[in-house]
């Protein structure tokens, strides 16, 4: 075997110890400890730099979202769910109202050989 050729046994040896991704229930096990950024978007607006510079304490910026609309819940910038703001002690929380079905729920990790 030369440097550019790999057989299936050599690739199998590269699999991390204790991780068996050949079983469906194990597909996500090795991802469990990876940190991602969950963010909530209440709304947005486009403004000119001049309009932003004119903002002062007490200014109100009208967003593009209706009061009764669900807010977007993003993971690393990708929309994954929608929800509503709820109070949790002295902080804000988000109650998940719906999961966005964009194929992510059916995604599978495939081993390339």
DSSP file (Angstrom, degrees, kcal/mol; ACC not computed):
  #  RESIDUE AA STRUCTURE BP1 BP2  ACC     N-H-->O    O-->H-N    N-H-->O    O-->H-N    TCO  KAPPA ALPHA  PHI   PSI    X-CA   Y-CA   Z-CA
    1    1 A X              0   0    0      0, 0.0     2,-0.1     0, 0.0     5,-0.0   0.000 360.0 360.0 360.0 131.6    0.0    0.0    0.0
    2    2 A X    >   -     0   0    0      1,-0.1     3,-1.3     4,-0.0     0, 0.0  -0.357 360.0 -91.0 -93.1 180.0    1.4    3.4   -0.9
    3    3 A X  T 3  S+     0   0    0      1,-0.3    -1,-0.1    -2,-0.1     0, 0.0   0.744 123.8  51.0 -63.7 -25.0    0.8    6.7    0.9
    4    4 A X  T 3  S+     0   0    0      2,-0.0     2,-0.4     0, 0.0    -1,-0.3   0.496  97.2  80.2 -92.5  -5.1   -2.2    7.6   -1.2
    5    5 A X    <   -     0   0    0     -3,-1.3     2,-0.4     2,-0.0     0, 0.0  -0.860  53.1-179.0-110.3 138.2   -4.1    4.3   -0.8
    6    6 A X        -     0   0    0     -2,-0.4     2,-0.2   107,-0.1    -3,-0.0  -0.996  12.2-151.8-131.8 137.5   -6.2    3.3    2.3
    7    7 A X     >  -     0   0    0     -2,-0.4     4,-1.8     1,-0.1     3,-0.3  -0.639  34.3-103.8-101.9 170.2   -8.0    0.1    2.9
    8    8 A X  H  > S+     0   0    0      1,-0.2     4,-2.2    -2,-0.2     5,-0.1   0.806 119.0  56.8 -64.7 -30.3  -11.1   -0.2    5.0
    9    9 A X  H  > S+     0   0    0      2,-0.2     4,-1.6     1,-0.2    -1,-0.2   0.909 106.1  49.8 -67.3 -40.4   -9.2   -1.8    7.9
   10   10 A X  H  > S+     0   0    0     -3,-0.3     4,-0.6     1,-0.2    -2,-0.2   0.896 112.0  48.0 -65.2 -39.4   -6.8    1.2    8.1
   11   11 A X  H >< S+     0   0    0     -4,-1.8     3,-1.0     1,-0.2     4,-0.3   0.895 108.3  54.8 -67.8 -38.9   -9.8    3.6    8.2
   12   12 A X  H >< S+     0   0    0     -4,-2.2     3,-1.3     1,-0.3    -1,-0.2   0.841 101.4  59.0 -61.8 -33.7  -11.6    1.6   10.9
   13   13 A X  H 3< S+     0   0    0     -4,-1.6    -1,-0.3     1,-0.3    -2,-0.2   0.735  96.8  62.6 -68.1 -21.7   -8.5    1.9   13.1
   14   14 A X  T << S+     0   0    0     -3,-1.0    -1,-0.3    -4,-0.6    -2,-0.2   0.570  76.1 112.8 -80.6  -8.4   -8.8    5.7   13.0
   15   15 A X  S <  S-     0   0    0     -3,-1.3     3,-0.1    -4,-0.3     4,-0.0  -0.440  81.3-101.1 -64.9 133.8  -12.3    5.5   14.7
   16   16 A X    >   -     0   0    0     -2,-0.1     3,-1.8     1,-0.1    -1,-0.1  -0.238  43.5 -97.6 -58.0 141.6  -12.1    7.1   18.2
   17   17 A X  T 3  S+     0   0    0      1,-0.3    -1,-0.1    -3,-0.1     3,-0.1  -0.349 107.6  16.5 -60.6 135.8  -11.9    4.6   21.0
   18   18 A X  T 3  S+     0   0    0      1,-0.2     2,-0.6    -3,-0.1    -1,-0.3   0.417 100.9 107.2  82.9  -1.5  -15.2    3.9   22.6
   19   19 A X    <   +     0   0    0     -3,-1.8     2,-0.6    -4,-0.0    -1,-0.2  -0.946  41.1 179.6-114.6 118.8  -17.2    5.4   19.8
   20   20 A X    >   +     0   0    0     -2,-0.6     3,-0.9     1,-0.1     6,-0.1  -0.873   4.1 174.1-116.9  95.9  -19.1    3.0   17.5
   21   21 A X  T 3   +     0   0    0     -2,-0.6    90,-0.1     1,-0.2    -1,-0.1   0.363  63.0  85.4 -86.6   8.1  -20.9    5.1   14.9
   22   22 A X  T 3  S+     0   0    0      4,-0.1     2,-0.4    88,-0.1    -1,-0.2   0.720  76.8  75.9 -79.9 -19.3  -22.1    2.1   13.0
   23   23 A X  S X  S-     0   0    0     -3,-0.9     3,-1.8     1,-0.1     4,-0.3  -0.782  83.5-132.3 -93.0 134.8  -25.1    1.7   15.2
   24   24 A X  G >  S+     0   0    0     -2,-0.4     3,-1.5     1,-0.3     4,-0.3   0.851 105.3  56.6 -54.0 -39.7  -28.0    4.2   14.6
   25   25 A X  G 3  S+     0   0    0      1,-0.3     3,-0.3     2,-0.1    -1,-0.3   0.679 105.1  54.2 -69.1 -14.4  -28.4    5.1   18.3
   26   26 A X  G X> S+     0   0    0     -3,-1.8     4,-0.7     1,-0.2     3,-0.6   0.449  76.8 100.0 -95.5  -1.7  -24.7    6.1   18.4
   27   27 A X  T <4 S+     0   0    0     -3,-1.5    -1,-0.2    -4,-0.3    -2,-0.1   0.845  95.4  27.3 -56.0 -37.8  -24.9    8.6   15.6
   28   28 A X  T >> S+     0   0    0     -4,-0.3     3,-1.5    -3,-0.3     4,-0.7   0.489  94.4  95.2-104.2  -4.7  -25.1   11.6   17.8
   29   29 A X  G X4 S+     0   0    0     -3,-0.6     3,-0.9     1,-0.3     4,-0.2   0.879  85.5  49.9 -57.5 -41.5  -23.3   10.3   20.9
   30   30 A X  G 3< S+     0   0    0     -4,-0.7    -1,-0.3     1,-0.2     3,-0.2   0.599 108.7  54.5 -76.7  -8.6  -19.9   11.7   20.0
   31   31 A X  G X4 S+     0   0    0     -3,-1.5     3,-2.0     1,-0.1    -1,-0.2   0.557  79.4  96.2 -94.0 -10.7  -21.5   15.2   19.3
   32   32 A X  T << S+     0   0    0     -3,-0.9    -1,-0.1    -4,-0.7    -2,-0.1   0.762  85.0  44.6 -56.6 -32.4  -23.1   15.5   22.7
   33   33 A X  T 3  S+     0   0    0     -4,-0.2     2,-0.5    -3,-0.2    -1,-0.3   0.369  83.2 113.3 -97.1   5.1  -20.3   17.6   24.3
   34   34 A X    <   -     0   0    0     -3,-2.0     2,-0.3     1,-0.0    -3,-0.0  -0.654  64.8-133.2 -79.2 126.5  -19.8   20.0   21.4
   35   35 A X        +     0   0    0     -2,-0.5     2,-0.3     2,-0.0    -2,-0.1  -0.619  27.4 179.3 -82.3 137.2  -20.8   23.5   22.4
   36   36 A X        -     0   0    0     -2,-0.3     2,-0.7     2,-0.0    39,-0.0  -0.865  31.4-108.0-128.8 164.9  -23.0   25.5   20.0
   37   37 A X        -     0   0    0     -2,-0.3    39,-3.1     2,-0.0     2,-0.5  -0.861  27.2-166.0-101.3 115.3  -24.5   29.0   20.3
   38   38 A X  E     +A   75   0A   0     -2,-0.7     2,-0.3    37,-0.2    37,-0.2  -0.880  16.9 174.7 -97.3 126.1  -28.2   29.2   20.8
   39   39 A X  E     -A   74   0A   0     35,-2.6    35,-3.1    -2,-0.5     2,-0.4  -0.933  23.6-141.1-132.7 157.1  -29.7   32.6   20.2
   40   40 A X  E     -A   73   0A   0     -2,-0.3     2,-0.6    33,-0.2    33,-0.2  -0.967   9.1-156.7-120.8 129.5  -33.1   34.1   20.1
   41   41 A X  E     -A   72   0A   0     31,-2.6    31,-1.8    -2,-0.4     3,-0.1  -0.919  11.6-178.9-111.6 113.7  -34.2   36.8   17.6
   42   42 A X        -     0   0    0     -2,-0.6     2,-0.3     1,-0.3    -1,-0.2   0.840  65.6 -59.4 -75.5 -35.0  -37.1   39.0   18.6
   43   43 A X        -     0   0    0     21,-0.1    -1,-0.3    29,-0.1     2,-0.3  -0.960  49.7-129.7 171.4-179.3  -37.0   40.9   15.3
   44   44 A X        -     0   0    0     -2,-0.3    20,-1.7    -3,-0.1     2,-0.3  -0.951  10.3-167.5-150.1 168.9  -34.8   43.0   13.1
   45   45 A X        -     0   0    0     -2,-0.3     2,-0.5    18,-0.2    18,-0.1  -0.975  22.3-125.8-156.8 147.4  -34.8   46.3   11.2
   46   46 A X        +     0   0    0     -2,-0.3     2,-0.3     0, 0.0    -2,-0.0  -0.863  36.2 171.4 -97.5 132.1  -32.6   47.9    8.6
   47   47 A X        -     0   0    0     -2,-0.5     2,-0.1     4,-0.0    -2,-0.0  -0.961  31.8-115.0-137.5 153.5  -31.4   51.4    9.5
   48   48 A X     >  -     0   0    0     -2,-0.3     4,-2.1     1,-0.1     5,-0.2  -0.465  33.1-112.0 -80.1 161.3  -28.9   53.8    8.0
   49   49 A X  H  > S+     0   0    0      1,-0.2     4,-2.5     2,-0.2     5,-0.2   0.880 119.9  56.0 -60.4 -37.4  -25.8   54.7    9.9
   50   50 A X  H  > S+     0   0    0      2,-0.2     4,-1.3     1,-0.2    -1,-0.2   0.915 106.3  49.2 -61.8 -43.6  -27.2   58.2   10.4
   51   51 A X  H  4 S+     0   0    0      1,-0.2     4,-0.4     2,-0.2    -1,-0.2   0.895 111.8  49.2 -64.0 -39.5  -30.4   56.8   12.0
   52   52 A X  H >< S+     0   0    0     -4,-2.1     3,-1.3     1,-0.2    -2,-0.2   0.903 108.7  52.8 -66.2 -40.5  -28.3   54.7   14.3
   53   53 A X  H 3< S+     0   0    0     -4,-2.5    -1,-0.2     1,-0.3    -2,-0.2   0.767 104.2  57.8 -66.6 -24.2  -26.2   57.6   15.3
   54   54 A X  T 3< S+     0   0    0     -4,-1.3    -1,-0.3    -5,-0.2    -2,-0.2   0.570  82.3 111.4 -81.8  -9.0  -29.3   59.6   16.1
   55   55 A X    <   +     0   0    0     -3,-1.3     2,-0.3    -4,-0.4    -3,-0.0  -0.373  42.8 170.4 -65.8 142.4  -30.4   57.0   18.7
   56   56 A X    >   -     0   0    0     -2,-0.1     3,-2.6     0, 0.0     2,-0.1  -0.897  46.4 -59.2-142.9 173.1  -30.4   58.1   22.3
   57   57 A X  T 3  S+     0   0    0     -2,-0.3     3,-0.1     1,-0.3     0, 0.0  -0.348 126.5  24.5 -57.5 128.7  -31.5   56.9   25.6
   58   58 A X  T 3  S+     0   0    0      1,-0.3    -1,-0.3    -2,-0.1    -3,-0.0   0.270  88.4 138.0  96.5 -10.5  -35.3   56.4   25.4
   59   59 A X    <   -     0   0    0     -3,-2.6     2,-0.5     1,-0.0    -1,-0.3  -0.362  45.2-141.2 -65.1 148.3  -35.4   56.0   21.6
   60   60 A X        -     0   0    0     -3,-0.1     2,-0.6    -2,-0.0    -1,-0.0  -0.960   9.1-160.6-115.5 129.7  -37.7   53.3   20.3
   61   61 A X        -     0   0    0     -2,-0.5     2,-0.4    -6,-0.0    -2,-0.0  -0.946  16.1-140.4-109.5 117.4  -36.7   51.1   17.4
   62   62 A X        -     0   0    0     -2,-0.6     2,-0.1     2,-0.0   -19,-0.0  -0.651  19.1-150.1 -81.2 126.9  -39.7   49.4   15.7
   63   63 A X        -     0   0    0     -2,-0.4   -18,-0.2     2,-0.2   -20,-0.1  -0.423  22.4-113.4 -93.5 169.6  -38.9   45.8   14.7
   64   64 A X  S    S+     0   0    0    -20,-1.7     2,-0.4    -2,-0.1   -19,-0.1   0.258  87.0  91.3 -86.5  12.2  -40.4   43.8   11.8
   65   65 A X  S    S-     0   0    0    -21,-0.1    -2,-0.2     4,-0.0     2,-0.1  -0.890  74.0-124.5-115.3 139.0  -42.2   41.4   14.1
   66   66 A X    >   -     0   0    0     -2,-0.4     3,-1.4     1,-0.1    -2,-0.1  -0.443  27.4-116.0 -74.5 153.5  -45.8   41.5   15.4
   67   67 A X  T 3  S+     0   0    0      1,-0.3    -1,-0.1    -2,-0.1    -2,-0.0   0.842 114.8  47.1 -59.3 -36.4  -46.3   41.3   19.2
   68   68 A X  T 3  S+     0   0    0      2,-0.1    -1,-0.3    16,-0.0     2,-0.2   0.399  90.5 105.7 -91.3   4.2  -48.2   38.1   18.9
   69   69 A X  S <  S-     0   0    0     -3,-1.4     2,-0.1     1,-0.1    -4,-0.0  -0.540  76.6-107.9 -82.3 150.0  -45.7   36.3   16.5
   70   70 A X        -     0   0    0     -2,-0.2     2,-0.2    14,-0.1    14,-0.2  -0.412  33.9-121.4 -70.8 151.8  -43.4   33.6   17.7
   71   71 A X  E     - B   0  83A   0     12,-3.0    12,-2.1    -2,-0.1     2,-0.3  -0.616  25.8-106.5 -94.1 157.1  -39.7   34.5   18.0
   72   72 A X  E     -AB  41  82A   0    -31,-1.8   -31,-2.6    -2,-0.2     2,-0.5  -0.641  23.1-158.0 -86.6 137.5  -36.9   32.7   16.2
   73   73 A X  E     -AB  40  81A   0      8,-2.8     7,-2.7    -2,-0.3     8,-1.6  -0.972  17.4-171.0-115.3 118.9  -34.6   30.3   18.0
   74   74 A X  E     -AB  39  79A   0    -35,-3.1   -35,-2.6    -2,-0.5     2,-0.5  -0.839  19.6-156.3-114.3 145.9  -31.3   29.8   16.2
   75   75 A X  E >  S-AB  38  78A   0      3,-2.6     3,-1.9    -2,-0.3   -37,-0.2  -0.983  88.2 -19.8-118.3 117.8  -28.4   27.4   16.7
   76   76 A X  T 3  S-     0   0    0    -39,-3.1    -1,-0.1    -2,-0.5   -38,-0.1   0.863 131.0 -50.4  50.0  40.1  -25.2   28.7   15.2
   77   77 A X  T 3  S+     0   0    0    -40,-0.4     2,-0.5     1,-0.2    -1,-0.3   0.432 114.3 116.8  85.0  -0.9  -27.2   31.1   13.0
   78   78 A X  E <   -B   75   0A   0     -3,-1.9    -3,-2.6     2,-0.0     2,-0.3  -0.889  69.8-119.3-105.4 128.0  -29.6   28.3   11.7
   79   79 A X  E     +B   74   0A   0     -2,-0.5    -5,-0.2    -5,-0.2     3,-0.1  -0.473  44.9 156.7 -64.3 122.8  -33.3   28.5   12.5
   80   80 A X  E     -     0   0A   0     -7,-2.7    20,-2.3     1,-0.4     2,-0.3   0.574  59.7  -2.7-121.4 -20.4  -34.2   25.4   14.5
   81   81 A X  E     -BC  73  99A   0     -8,-1.6    -8,-2.8    18,-0.3    -1,-0.4  -0.971  54.4-131.7-161.5 170.7  -37.4   26.4   16.4
   82   82 A X  E     +BC  72  98A   0     16,-2.7    15,-2.7    -2,-0.3    16,-2.0  -0.963  34.0 152.1-130.5 151.6  -39.8   29.1   17.3
   83   83 A X  E     -BC  71  96A   0    -12,-2.1   -12,-3.0    -2,-0.3     2,-0.4  -0.860  35.7-100.2-158.5-169.1  -41.0   30.1   20.7
   84   84 A X  E     - C   0  95A   0     11,-2.0    11,-2.9    -2,-0.3     2,-0.3  -0.966  34.7-108.0-132.1 147.5  -42.4   32.7   23.1
   85   85 A X  E     + C   0  94A   0     -2,-0.4     2,-0.3     9,-0.2     9,-0.2  -0.548  40.6 176.8 -75.3 134.1  -40.7   34.8   25.7
   86   86 A X  E     - C   0  93A   0      7,-2.4     7,-2.6    -2,-0.3     2,-0.3  -0.970  32.1-108.0-135.1 150.7  -41.6   33.8   29.3
   87   87 A X  E     - C   0  92A   0     -2,-0.3     2,-0.4     5,-0.2     5,-0.2  -0.619  27.6-173.3 -79.2 138.5  -40.5   35.1   32.7
   88   88 A X  E >   - C   0  91A   0      3,-2.8     3,-2.1    -2,-0.3     2,-0.3  -0.900  63.7 -59.5-131.8 102.2  -38.2   32.8   34.7
   89   89 A X  T 3  S-     0   0    0     -2,-0.4    -1,-0.0     1,-0.3    -2,-0.0  -0.466 119.8 -21.2  55.2-118.3  -37.5   34.2   38.2
   90   90 A X  T 3  S+     0   0    0     -2,-0.3    -1,-0.3    -3,-0.1     2,-0.3   0.073 129.4  71.2-105.2  24.5  -35.9   37.6   37.4
   91   91 A X  E <  S-C   88   0A   0     -3,-2.1    -3,-2.8    -5,-0.0     2,-0.3  -0.782  82.9 -99.5-130.5 172.7  -34.8   36.7   33.9
   92   92 A X  E     +C   87   0A   0     -2,-0.3     2,-0.3    -5,-0.2    -5,-0.2  -0.697  37.1 179.4 -90.7 148.7  -36.2   36.0   30.4
   93   93 A X  E     -C   86   0A   0     -7,-2.6    -7,-2.4    -2,-0.3     2,-0.4  -0.868  21.5-128.5-136.2 173.2  -36.7   32.5   29.1
   94   94 A X  E     -C   85   0A   0     -2,-0.3     2,-0.6    -9,-0.2    -9,-0.2  -0.990   8.9-151.9-130.5 125.7  -38.1   31.0   25.9
   95   95 A X  E     -C   84   0A   0    -11,-2.9   -11,-2.0    -2,-0.4     2,-0.4  -0.855  26.0-124.9 -93.9 124.1  -40.8   28.3   25.7
   96   96 A X  E     +C   83   0A   0     -2,-0.6   -13,-0.3   -13,-0.2     3,-0.1  -0.545  34.1 172.0 -70.9 124.3  -40.4   26.2   22.6
   97   97 A X  E     +     0   0A   0    -15,-2.7     2,-0.3     1,-0.4   -14,-0.2   0.737  64.4   2.2-103.8 -33.2  -43.7   26.3   20.6
   98   98 A X  E     -C   82   0A   0    -16,-2.0   -16,-2.7     2,-0.0     2,-0.5  -0.986  60.0-132.3-156.3 145.6  -42.6   24.5   17.4
   99   99 A X  E     -C   81   0A   0     -2,-0.3     2,-0.5   -18,-0.2   -18,-0.3  -0.842  32.4-123.0 -95.5 133.6  -39.5   22.8   16.0
  100  100 A X        -     0   0    0    -20,-2.3     2,-1.1    -2,-0.5     4,-0.2  -0.655  17.8-144.3 -80.3 125.3  -38.7   23.9   12.4
  101  101 A X        +     0   0    0     -2,-0.5    -1,-0.1     1,-0.2   -21,-0.1  -0.750  45.8 139.8 -93.7  94.9  -38.6   20.9   10.1
  102  102 A X  S    S-     0   0    0     -2,-1.1    -1,-0.2   -22,-0.1    -2,-0.0   0.039  82.9 -85.9-122.4  25.3  -35.9   21.6    7.7
  103  103 A X  S >  S+     0   0    0      4,-0.0     3,-0.5    -3,-0.0     4,-0.3   0.274 103.5 109.7  92.2 -11.9  -34.4   18.1    7.4
  104  104 A X  G >  S+     0   0    0      1,-0.2     3,-1.2     2,-0.2    -3,-0.1   0.872  73.2  57.7 -66.4 -34.9  -32.1   18.5   10.5
  105  105 A X  G 3  S+     0   0    0      1,-0.3    -1,-0.2    -5,-0.2    -4,-0.1   0.793 111.2  42.9 -66.1 -25.8  -34.2   16.1   12.6
  106  106 A X  G <  S+     0   0    0     -3,-0.5    -1,-0.3     2,-0.1    -2,-0.2   0.407  87.1 124.9 -98.4   2.4  -33.6   13.4   10.0
  107  107 A X    <   -     0   0    0     -3,-1.2     2,-0.4    -4,-0.3    -3,-0.1  -0.310  42.1-163.2 -65.1 144.5  -30.0   14.2    9.4
  108  108 A X        -     0   0    0    -81,-0.0     2,-0.6   -80,-0.0    -2,-0.1  -0.974  20.1-123.6-129.0 143.5  -27.6   11.3    9.9
  109  109 A X        -     0   0    0     -2,-0.4     2,-0.4   -88,-0.1   -81,-0.0  -0.765  31.7-160.1 -85.3 125.3  -23.9   11.3   10.4
  110  110 A X        -     0   0    0     -2,-0.6     2,-0.5   -83,-0.0   -88,-0.1  -0.870  14.4-130.5-110.2 141.3  -22.2    9.1    7.8
  111  111 A X        -     0   0    0     -2,-0.4     2,-0.4   -90,-0.1    -2,-0.0  -0.766  23.3-143.9 -87.5 126.5  -18.8    7.6    7.9
  112  112 A X              0   0    0     -2,-0.5    -1,-0.0     1,-0.1     0, 0.0  -0.732 360.0 360.0 -92.4 138.4  -16.8    8.3    4.8
  113  113 A X              0   0    0     -2,-0.4    -1,-0.1  -101,-0.0  -107,-0.1   0.379 360.0 360.0-127.0 360.0  -14.5    5.7    3.5
